[in-house]
């Protein structure tokens, strides 16, 4: 039996022998009865509207590192399991709905999403907010999925105080817009990505969304944003059955720009990481660990 087992062990895939997920991904921490974990809903004013937001605050009275977590278009997958895992790891996590999405007042647009994320980032640094949620303003990171990926990248690029950026199958709308020279690709994007996503959105239309993508420039160009992020910790986690090729292109651009702290990987899963949630949470929690002290 031993002679048979040893060759089998050698033949096992690497993933079968991988390290177990971090404890924060699978195990509840001890209860802090004096300063327990909590969840607080509130509204963040933003230009012509407001952002319906939730803070997942970590346990303990010490200042906490804080993650701004941005959802995609329109936001059916909100990645709140990632928020919970990060909180168990000792992080506050702020999530919100962009203007004009999921009941947040105002007019939805991709440009507004970037503005809204910048407002949310500024909100985290307001003295009264820092005091209320025990935020360490020197340790604020940004993460985003899909549309939230390019939004996170743009916000972090514009703010060197963001300590790092974690991008989950991020969308490069400038690249998508350039692909519209092929009418079939334009029609496929309209039918597959836009038409079914309109119900949760307000103040926009299929035509407006398509026009914004068609004319997307540097403000929505993922690859062009990489040089501004290459000097800080950066993660690009793509999906083979999603839009992982965009994450891979961004990773190549980050390496070309001299990135020294880059985690780039493409997981065998779909755009929502439907069958890789533990793997995704593990990568996020492990990546966040570099900012703990």
C-alpha positions as CSV (number, residue, x, y, z in Angstrom):
1,X,0.0,0.0,0.0
2,X,2.8,2.4,0.9
3,X,4.5,1.8,-2.5
4,X,1.2,2.6,-4.2
5,X,0.4,5.7,-2.1
6,X,3.8,7.5,-2.5
7,X,3.5,7.8,-6.3
8,X,-0.1,9.0,-6.0
9,X,1.0,11.7,-3.6
10,X,3.6,12.9,-6.0
11,X,0.9,13.0,-8.8
12,X,-1.6,15.1,-6.7
13,X,-2.2,18.6,-8.1
14,X,-0.5,21.4,-6.3
15,X,-3.8,22.9,-5.2
16,X,-4.6,19.8,-3.2
17,X,-1.4,20.4,-1.1
18,X,-1.9,24.2,-0.8
19,X,-2.0,26.0,2.6
20,X,-5.4,26.2,4.3
21,X,-7.4,29.4,4.1
22,X,-6.5,32.1,6.7
23,X,-8.4,31.8,9.9
24,X,-10.3,35.0,9.2
25,X,-11.8,33.4,6.1
26,X,-13.3,30.4,8.0
27,X,-13.4,31.1,11.7
28,X,-15.2,33.7,13.9
29,X,-12.9,35.6,16.2
30,X,-13.4,35.8,20.0
31,X,-16.1,38.2,21.0
32,X,-14.9,41.6,22.3
33,X,-17.7,42.6,24.7
34,X,-16.3,46.1,25.3
35,X,-15.6,47.0,21.7
36,X,-17.5,44.5,19.6
37,X,-17.7,44.3,15.8
38,X,-20.7,46.2,14.4
39,X,-22.5,47.3,11.3
40,X,-23.6,50.9,10.7
41,X,-25.8,52.1,7.8
42,X,-25.7,55.8,6.8
43,X,-25.7,58.2,3.8
44,X,-22.7,59.9,2.3
45,X,-23.6,63.1,0.4
46,X,-22.3,63.1,-3.2
47,X,-22.7,65.9,-5.8
48,X,-26.3,65.7,-7.1
49,X,-27.2,62.7,-5.0
50,X,-26.1,60.5,-2.1
51,X,-24.5,57.2,-1.4
52,X,-26.3,54.5,0.6
53,X,-23.4,53.1,2.6
54,X,-22.6,50.5,5.3
55,X,-19.6,50.3,7.5
56,X,-18.5,46.9,8.8
57,X,-16.5,48.0,11.8
58,X,-13.9,45.7,13.3
59,X,-13.7,44.8,17.0
60,X,-11.3,46.5,19.4
61,X,-10.6,50.1,20.5
62,X,-7.4,50.5,18.6
63,X,-7.3,52.3,15.3
64,X,-8.1,49.9,12.5
65,X,-6.9,49.8,8.9
66,X,-9.9,50.3,6.6
67,X,-10.8,49.0,3.2
68,X,-13.0,50.8,0.7
69,X,-14.8,48.0,-1.2
70,X,-16.4,48.9,-4.6
71,X,-19.0,46.8,-6.4
72,X,-19.4,46.3,-10.1
73,X,-22.0,47.1,-12.7
74,X,-24.8,47.2,-11.7
75,X,-23.7,45.5,-8.4
76,X,-25.6,42.2,-8.2
77,X,-22.5,40.6,-6.7
78,X,-21.6,42.9,-3.8
79,X,-18.8,40.7,-2.4
80,X,-20.0,41.2,1.2
81,X,-18.4,37.8,2.1
82,X,-15.1,39.6,1.4
83,X,-16.1,42.5,3.7
84,X,-16.9,40.0,6.5
85,X,-13.6,38.2,6.0
86,X,-11.6,41.4,6.0
87,X,-13.4,42.5,9.2
88,X,-12.6,39.2,10.9
89,X,-9.0,40.0,10.0
90,X,-9.2,43.3,11.9
91,X,-10.2,45.7,9.1
92,X,-13.1,48.2,8.9
93,X,-14.8,47.9,5.5
94,X,-16.9,50.6,3.9
95,X,-19.3,49.6,1.1
96,X,-21.8,51.8,-0.7
97,X,-24.0,52.0,-3.8
98,X,-23.1,54.6,-6.4
99,X,-25.4,57.5,-7.2
100,X,-28.4,56.3,-9.1
101,X,-27.9,52.6,-8.2
102,X,-29.9,50.4,-5.9
103,X,-31.9,53.3,-4.4
104,X,-29.0,55.8,-3.9
105,X,-30.4,59.1,-5.1
106,X,-28.9,60.8,-8.2
107,X,-28.0,60.0,-11.7
108,X,-25.9,56.9,-12.5
109,X,-22.9,57.1,-14.8
110,X,-19.4,55.6,-14.8
111,X,-17.9,59.0,-14.4
112,X,-20.1,59.5,-11.3
113,X,-18.9,56.2,-9.9
114,X,-15.3,57.5,-9.9
115,X,-16.5,60.7,-8.2
116,X,-18.5,58.8,-5.7
117,X,-15.6,56.6,-4.7
118,X,-13.4,59.7,-4.2
119,X,-16.1,61.1,-2.0
120,X,-16.3,57.9,0.0
121,X,-12.5,57.9,0.4
122,X,-12.6,61.5,1.6
123,X,-15.4,60.6,4.0
124,X,-13.1,58.0,5.7
125,X,-10.6,60.7,6.5
126,X,-13.1,63.2,8.1
127,X,-12.1,63.6,11.8
128,X,-15.5,62.7,13.1
129,X,-15.6,59.6,11.0
130,X,-12.1,58.6,12.0
131,X,-13.2,58.9,15.7
132,X,-16.5,57.1,15.3
133,X,-15.1,54.0,13.6
134,X,-11.6,54.0,15.1
135,X,-10.0,54.4,11.6
136,X,-6.3,54.5,11.1
137,X,-6.2,57.1,8.2
138,X,-2.6,56.1,7.3
139,X,-3.8,52.6,6.4
140,X,-6.7,52.9,3.9
141,X,-6.7,50.4,1.0
142,X,-9.1,50.2,-1.9
143,X,-10.6,47.1,-3.6
144,X,-13.0,46.7,-6.4
145,X,-14.7,44.2,-8.6
146,X,-15.4,44.6,-12.4
147,X,-16.5,48.2,-12.8
148,X,-15.4,48.7,-9.2
149,X,-12.0,47.5,-10.3
150,X,-11.4,50.4,-12.7
151,X,-13.0,52.8,-10.2
152,X,-10.7,51.6,-7.4
153,X,-7.7,51.9,-9.7
154,X,-8.6,55.4,-10.7
155,X,-9.3,56.6,-7.2
156,X,-6.0,55.1,-5.9
157,X,-4.1,56.5,-8.8
158,X,-5.3,60.0,-7.9
159,X,-4.6,59.6,-4.2
160,X,-1.0,58.5,-3.2
161,X,-2.1,58.1,0.4
162,X,-4.0,54.9,-0.5
163,X,-1.7,52.2,0.7
164,X,-2.6,49.6,-1.9
165,X,-5.2,48.4,-4.4
166,X,-6.8,45.0,-4.8
167,X,-8.5,44.5,-8.2
168,X,-10.9,41.6,-8.8
169,X,-11.5,40.8,-12.5
170,X,-11.4,44.5,-13.2
171,X,-13.0,46.0,-16.3
172,X,-11.1,48.2,-18.8
173,X,-13.9,50.2,-20.4
174,X,-11.5,52.1,-22.6
175,X,-10.5,48.8,-24.2
176,X,-14.1,47.7,-24.4
177,X,-14.9,51.0,-26.1
178,X,-12.1,50.5,-28.6
179,X,-13.5,47.1,-29.5
180,X,-16.7,48.7,-30.7
181,X,-15.2,49.3,-34.1
182,X,-16.4,45.7,-34.6
183,X,-20.3,46.1,-34.7
184,X,-20.8,42.6,-33.5
185,X,-18.7,43.2,-30.4
186,X,-20.7,46.4,-29.7
187,X,-24.0,44.6,-30.1
188,X,-22.8,41.7,-27.9
189,X,-21.8,44.1,-25.1
190,X,-25.2,45.9,-25.4
191,X,-27.2,42.7,-25.2
192,X,-25.1,40.7,-22.7
193,X,-23.7,43.4,-20.4
194,X,-26.0,46.4,-20.5
195,X,-29.6,45.5,-21.4
196,X,-30.2,43.2,-18.5
197,X,-28.5,45.5,-15.9
198,X,-30.6,48.6,-16.2
199,X,-33.4,47.9,-13.7
200,X,-31.4,48.8,-10.5
201,X,-30.1,52.0,-12.1
202,X,-31.7,55.5,-12.3
203,X,-31.0,58.6,-14.3
204,X,-29.4,56.8,-17.2
205,X,-30.3,54.7,-20.3
206,X,-28.9,52.0,-22.5
207,X,-27.9,54.7,-25.0
208,X,-26.1,56.8,-22.4
209,X,-24.2,53.8,-21.0
210,X,-23.2,52.7,-24.5
211,X,-22.1,56.3,-25.4
212,X,-20.0,56.5,-22.3
213,X,-18.2,53.2,-23.0
214,X,-17.8,54.1,-26.7
215,X,-16.0,57.3,-25.8
216,X,-14.2,56.1,-22.7
217,X,-10.8,57.6,-22.5
218,X,-8.0,57.7,-19.9
219,X,-10.5,58.1,-17.0
220,X,-11.7,54.5,-17.6
221,X,-8.4,53.0,-19.0
222,X,-7.2,50.3,-16.7
223,X,-3.9,49.6,-18.5
224,X,-3.0,53.3,-18.7
225,X,-3.6,53.6,-14.9
226,X,-1.1,51.0,-14.0
227,X,2.0,53.3,-13.8
228,X,0.4,55.4,-11.1
229,X,-0.2,52.3,-9.0
230,X,3.1,50.4,-9.7
231,X,4.9,51.9,-6.7
232,X,2.5,50.6,-4.1
233,X,1.2,47.1,-3.3
234,X,-1.1,46.0,-6.1
235,X,-3.2,42.8,-6.7
236,X,-4.8,41.8,-10.0
237,X,-7.0,38.7,-9.6
238,X,-8.6,37.7,-12.9
239,X,-11.1,35.0,-13.8
240,X,-10.7,32.7,-16.8
241,X,-14.4,32.6,-17.5
242,X,-14.8,36.3,-16.9
243,X,-12.7,39.2,-18.2
244,X,-9.4,37.9,-16.8
245,X,-7.5,38.9,-20.0
246,X,-8.0,42.6,-18.9
247,X,-6.4,41.9,-15.6
248,X,-3.5,40.1,-17.3
249,X,-3.0,43.1,-19.7
250,X,-3.0,45.4,-16.7
251,X,-0.5,43.1,-14.9
252,X,1.9,43.3,-17.9
253,X,1.6,47.1,-17.9
254,X,2.3,47.2,-14.1
255,X,5.4,45.1,-14.6
256,X,6.6,47.3,-17.5
257,X,6.1,50.3,-15.2
258,X,8.4,48.6,-12.6
259,X,6.0,47.2,-10.1
260,X,7.8,45.6,-7.2
261,X,4.9,44.5,-5.1
262,X,2.5,42.9,-7.6
263,X,0.2,39.9,-7.0
264,X,-1.2,38.8,-10.3
265,X,-3.2,35.6,-10.8
266,X,-6.0,34.3,-12.9
267,X,-8.3,31.8,-11.2
268,X,-10.4,29.1,-13.0
269,X,-13.8,30.6,-12.3
270,X,-16.5,32.9,-13.7
271,X,-16.7,36.7,-13.4
272,X,-18.5,36.5,-10.1
273,X,-16.0,34.0,-8.7
274,X,-19.0,31.8,-8.0
275,X,-17.0,28.6,-7.3
276,X,-13.9,30.4,-5.9
277,X,-15.2,32.5,-3.1
278,X,-13.0,31.0,-0.4
279,X,-10.0,31.3,-2.7
280,X,-10.8,34.9,-3.4
281,X,-11.3,35.8,0.3
282,X,-8.1,34.0,1.2
283,X,-6.1,36.0,-1.3
284,X,-7.7,39.3,-0.1
285,X,-7.0,38.5,3.6
286,X,-3.5,37.4,2.9
287,X,-2.8,40.5,0.8
288,X,-4.2,42.8,3.5
289,X,-1.9,41.2,6.0
290,X,1.1,43.2,4.7
291,X,-0.5,46.4,6.2
292,X,-1.0,45.0,9.7
293,X,1.2,46.2,12.5
